[in-house]
Amino acid sequence: MKKCGALVIGGSAGSLDVLLKVLPEVNANIDFTIIIVVHRKQGTDSLLTDLLSYRTDLKVKEADEKEKILSGHIYIAPSDYHLLVEKDFTFSLDYSEKVNYSRPSIDVTFQTASDAYGDRLVCLLLSGSNADGVNGLITVKRNGGLALVQDPDTAQVSYMPEQAILKANVSKVLKIEEMVSYINSLSAKG
């Protein structure tokens, strides 16, 4: 794989606990973008952003329409919108049909980020109760990126990572305690 351009993390039920353990330990000087897509209820927008902001030295913000994607930032997909990564490395927000009963859909962000970043993309699928993200990981692998999943044995809800392991020919399975060092190793500045 070439130098990492973006890390996209997707998750559903049980994934917030993982993010709260991992993100505080990520180096503040990383030279790639982190994009987070988490299934959540409407109206909880600023809560997640605020919660993560207090736990990391990286700038955390909700992604905005046509916003330029910057390295060293953590962007959160807004609730009730699909988050698309455009080939000019900006975001688009989309209110089309739910995918895998979800909006935002992890698949949509994984797939559009893969089209933009190609073999410079790393995607990590965390705990969750449906198969959202699996098709996205297949696209990521096809385009030369890395498809990572949380070890199902460490997931609160193991269905999502199990489906990815079964169907997506994942690059690596990570226990929660292995995620920080792996993420930090993606940075050329690390």
C-alpha positions, 0 to 999 in steps of 0.5 A: 500500500502507498502512503495512507491518505485516509482512514475511514472507521465504520461501526454501529452498536458497540462501536462508540466504546471502541472509539473512546478507547482508541482515538485518545491514543492516536498521535496528534501529528498524523498526516492522514484524515480520519472519517467516522461513520457511526449509526446513531439516532437523529438529534445526537449530532453535537454530542458525539462530536463534543464527546470525541473532541474532549478525548483527542488533540486532533480537530474533531468536527462534523463533515459539511457539504463541499468541505475540503478534507484536511489531514490531521482532522477527524470528520464525523458523518452527520446523522441521517445523511449519507457521507460521500467522499468526492474525487476532489477530496471534498464531502457531499451529504446525501439524503437518498434511501437508507442502505442496510437500514442505515443513513449514514451508511458505512458502505456508501462512505467506504465505497466513495472514499475508495473511489477517491483514495484508491490504494491509499485508503484504509477502512476499519469496520467495528462492532455492529448488528447488521452487514453495513460496511461489508460491501464497502470493504469488498470495494476497498480491497478491489481498489487496492486499499486495506480492509480491517475489522475488529476481532469479533471476540472483542466486539459488543455485537459481533455480527458486523465484523463476522460478516466482513470476515466471511465475505470481504477477504479482509486484510487484517483482524485487530483486537481493540488493544492493537488498533492504536499502534496500527493506526499510528503506524499508518502515518509517515510522521509516526 
